[in-house]
C-alpha cells in the first residue's frame, strides 16, 4: 500500500465514524444506525478484507489532533440534539449514545493515549482534555506513572492475572487506577502548591464537562454524558484487559521485574481496527518504546503474542468470562514457559506463532 493510500486508510478508519455520528445527530433517520454500523460491523468486515497499511509518518502529528477535534465536535453535537425536543425518537437516541460511547472508547481513547505520550504541551493538553471529557482524567497519571512502570506485574491494576474474569478486574482496576495515580502524583509533587496537582485539573475538567452537557441539553445531556463516559471507560478497561491478560514479567536476581519485552503484551495484526485505533493493537512495541509515534510501531508475530481475533472482537469475548478463559488460558500457558531472561534482545518463540 502506497503512503498516500495508507494515509487515506488511517483517516477513513478513525474519522469516518465521527462524521457519521454528526450526520446521525443532525439528520436522524437511518444515520444513527449507520454510525453504529461504522464502529461495529464495518470494522469486522474491513478487518477481513482490508490490506495491512504502513502508516505515513506525516500522520503522527496531524491525525491524532484531528481526531481530538472531531471527538469534541461529535460529542457536543450528540449531547445537543439529545436535548432538542422531538428531533430524534427514543430508538435513534439510544443508537446514537451507544455509537458515541464506542467511538469515544475505541478511537478517542486511542487518540488521547497517543497524545499524552508526546513531549509537547499542546498534544498532552489535548489528550488530557479528551480523557476529562469522558470523566476519566485520572487515567493520564495512572497510565504514565503506574501502568508503564508496573505493567505485567501485580502492582499494575490494569494487568489482569491469569484466571481473573473481566468484571472482577474492572471493579478493582477502576478504583485502584484512581487511587494509585493519586498517590504517585502526590509523591511527585510533594512540597508544591495543592492547586498544581493534576487531579485538581482532572476533577475540574470533569466538572466542566458536566456543566457543558447541562448547557447543551440540560438534565438529558448530563445523563447522556455519564452513560457515554461509562461506556467509553469500559472500552478502555477492556482494551487493557485484552492486551495484558495473563502475561507476567519475571523477577530478576535482584527481585525487580525484568524489562518489558515483546512477550509481555498481546497484539493484533488486523489492519482496519489497528488503523481506527492508531496502531494501539501493536502493543508490545508501544510498551518497549513508549515514546515511539503510532506510525512507527512494529509487529513481529514470531516474537510477540498474537490474539486470535482483533482487539474489538476480543473485547466482546472478554464479556463472557467462561468463553474468554477457554480461548485465552491455553494461549497464556503456551507463552509463560518460554525463556525470558533477556526479553528485549533474545528471540522469543512460541508454539502459537506457527498457527
Secondary structure, DSSP 8 states (H G I E B T S, - for coil): --HHHHHHHHHHHHHHHHHHHHHHHHH-TTHHHHHHHHTTHHHHHHHHH-------TTHHHHHHHHHHHHHHHHHHHHHHHHTSTTSS-HHHHHHHHHHHHHHIIIIIHHHHHHHHTSSSHHHHHHHHHHHHHTT-THHHHIIIIIIHHHTTSTT-TTS--TT--HHHHHHHHHHHHHHHHHHHHHHHTTTS-GGG-HHHHHHHHHHHHHHHHHHHHHHHHHHHHHHHHHHHHHHHHHHHHHHHTT----B-TTSSB----GGGS-B---HHHHHHTTTTT-HHHHHHSTTS-GGG----TTTS-B-SS-HHHHHHHHTSHHHHHHHHHHHHHHHHTS--TTTTTS----TTTT-
